[in-house]
């Protein structure tokens, strides 16, 4: 209570048949179509040392076989995160890491070979710094204009099982410059430019508008 908030849930686990070199995203399940052969435990705790700061961590762990494999394929994800909002300054940071047990067996079941291997370890993080140039204008309108810069690094194949190879395209470094504008507290318009680089030298820079 007060400065500390936490929550915990039991949910359906991921489905390893969707895992691949690009990560675990396609292993997510949804709603009534989800398989529940394996359940997972997930939880989060956040601490507010001051009104302007927040630090916390979260954890997800559970089997991912869902009856497709004869092994558990335990998947564990955790993150450490923090945020500072003070007098227009906005700083956010996150580090995340995941592991996939029985990754070689998952590869075999999914027909993955060579550099198409699922990562037995995945990791990444980012640091974003922005400043609301309207913060000192007063008036309590709820409007905000926040130019920001974000540095990211991620690798969905930080480690692969013995006998498999890494694809350098999955080890990325991104530098983003952008701005978000809130004409109303519940409406935001964002635009940014990303400098994308990877170990394979195939990164493509891009513009994003949302």
Protein Blocks (a to p, Z undefined) as FASTA:
>chain_A
ZZbccdddddddddfklgcfkbjklmpcehjllcckbccddddddddfbfkbccdddddd
ddfklomaccfkiacdddddddddeehiacdddddddddehklmmmmmnopahjlpccfb
dcdddddddddfklmngnonopacddddddddddfklbacehiacdfklmccdddddddd
dfbfkbccdddddddddfkopaccddddZZ
